Amino acid sequence: MSSPEDRLSALGLALPEVAAPLAAYVPAVRSGAHVYTSGQLPIAGGELLKTGKVGAEVTPEEAYELAKVCALNAIAALKSVVGDLSQVAGIVKVVGFVASDPSFTGQPQVVNGASELLGEVFQGAHARSAVGVAVLPRDAPVEVELIAEIR
């Protein structure tokens, strides 16, 4: 049986450094058997990859890929708390926020980018919300947070 780290590697992905918080919070915190991540933006190499509203300046396909980056950042935040991703029993809940043009209604398909990656890495399904919002920090198109159960 392969580990989550092995599955990430097989996908050609490496965990980034944990993104520095933009305000007064920490990237992730453990409470009992769960780790809660703060919302993660599509940041790579310290830079926000894209700005704007999905359905206007950002296509749904771009937003789907950005949601994957958010999920990868959430996994990095999770690992910073648990040390070894094999300690993760599963992802319990994912919340995806999509900065949306008023006419855009495809939030679930955008957040599938995060859900599908998390499903591949942790081999399971999770509960989820996909929420359309007017604006996100730094004008990011997508933000993802998760709750993980720890062994």
Secondary structure, DSSP 8 states (H G I E B T S, - for coil): ---HHHHHHHTT---------SSSS-SEEEETTEEEE--B-SEETTEE---S-BTTTB-HHHHHHHHHHHHHHHHHHHHHHHSSGGGEEEEEEEEEEEEB-TT---HHHHHHHHHHHHHHHHTS--EEEEEEES--GGG-SEEEEEEEEE-
